[in-house]
């Protein structure tokens, strides 16, 4: 037992990030001669643009030439022709910051015991010293909509910045949606599956449990409103925003039956549903459209839902849903260590977007799906997600198109503070580059023979 505890402690200690959080912005910054994507719906990119920000907020932006009085005389000017500026990307439906190493339980704080723990908030479990957020920042991901895991009602997702000394520093909104995992509605037909009647009974039992839980919560909140002196229940108190329709219900559902049942359940109760997963959303698109339900597509690097689906069914899913009039955001659907795949997944969705009059610019739409829409879904769209004067200066400067595999992040700012773009990957690369240099043959001089250092002298006998 002692050895196991020491091993877990060593793993946790080794995972502590050495990157220093950025201080508040001290000096105005101007970025010039860049291609600028504001991510505002319907607004085209500016091919040659400038943007200025100070005190953590965007002051102004526009097409070149920049007016002489558009920025402070002492502003730091970054002239970056050939580069691209976008809002910071969002890691949606993610456990980034909640888990370090999946194989080591001591570093996993994603799941609580039991099926109903609505009082849990992802923000309180975030590890600000994790080594994984710096890696994500190097993929342009500056914000996260962190989801707790486990159970039927997993708790509240939180909107977090990927920089800051403490979990409190990083939290933008603690109550950013209640995570609910919907039971399977369709019958599983496989050799290993239970008989159909048992599956039906299990489904009905779980649906009844969900209704009983929310019935009890609504009854408790009515009683508390009538009598504020009534004893408190943390689980039910945390559902006040959901019951009032102010906080969304983030329903994990992939199969069409799951999605339809969850939407109709939420509509009956007056809640605001958001479907997370959404592989079968196209089959029930009319229901989604009727109730104006957004969808978070949990990654495109997945197999299709059914054997008969085309190989590109998931790749094209975000664009097809957008063309059908559904508001879509794109998550990576991957473990936290691989959140950095998000830009590449968005690029793949762009490449497989069908030609559709309902989706004129797939690239702009997918950029919105990883910037603007996730910020709205997390309840902080008024501050983050687009490049607009007065909004947060949460900005990425890319070497090129953010959805191209060869593009790298040159610089990044969260609320105006410039991020440290060092990370564990870069440190390991430097280490093994040094190994390569040490093992390369020594260079030859003009005479031809290799240059060899004098051998160490043997100690005198």
Secondary structure, DSSP 8 states (H G I E B T S, - for coil): -HHHHHHHHHHHHHT-----------S-EEEEEEEE----TT---EEEEEEEEETTEEEEEEESS--TTSS-TT-EEEE-TT-EEEE-EEEEEE-BTTBS-TT-GGGB-SB-SSSB-TT-BGGGG--TT-SHHHHHHTTTEEEEEE--BSSSEEEE-EEEES--SSHHHHEEES-S-EEEE----S---STTS--HHHHHHHHHHHHHHHHHHHHHHHHHHHHHHH-TTS---HHHHTTHHHHTTSS-EEEEE-SHHHHHHHHHHHHHHT--EEEEE-TTGGGGHHHHHHTT-EEEEE-SSS--SSTTS-TTTTTTHHHHHHHTT--EEEE--S-GGGGGGHHHHHHHHHHT---BTTBS-HHHHHHHHTTHHHHHHTT-TTTSSS--TTSB--EEEESS-TTSTT--EEEEEETTEE-----HHHHHHHHHHHHHHHHS---B-TTSSB-----------
